[in-house]
Amino acid sequence: MVPYPVADVAAYLGGRWRVERTVYDLRAGVEGTFRGTAEFRPAGAGEPTEGEGLLHVEEGRLIWDGTEYPASRTLRLCPRPDGTAEIRFADGRPFHDLDLRGGRWTAVHPCSADRYAGTFTTVAADEWLLRWRVTGPAKDQLLRSAYRRA
């Protein structure tokens, strides 16, 4: 798969996306799926507003070990003048950098004793893929997500 270079990550990601994710707990041998939406947009009233940029709000349903749950998360994308961005948690803590100018980016985030390694790949103007590998004493997981513009 040939990466699709993105000159401005905030402009590319802005808007609404459909998300399909498979979650593998390699230690427990359990597999789950998430289906929902992701929206990159300015913050609205009552939402986390610290910093500039776009909120990345994901909402959907997680099916895990035969049970369905509502699932959501919120991150903040803080664009830089060079077309890259810093990704922060909703409370403002740093998560990782994001540079899609080459169409692919690998980010690493230490979380306690666990390590999150993510690979972002843009494949078209309306599709990008995300793979997280989480390893450490608390987790051994693989998450594969496909985002398609809604």
GIPEJO-V912805 format. One record per helix or strand of 2 or more residues. SS is the DSSP state (helix for helix, strand for strand). FROM is the first residue (numbers start at 1). LEN is the number of residues. If there is no record, write none. Layout:
SS/FROM/LEN + SS/FROM/LEN
This chain:
helix/9/5 + strand/15/11 + strand/30/12 + strand/54/11 + strand/67/13 + strand/85/5 + strand/94/5 + strand/104/8 + strand/114/11 + strand/127/9 + strand/140/10
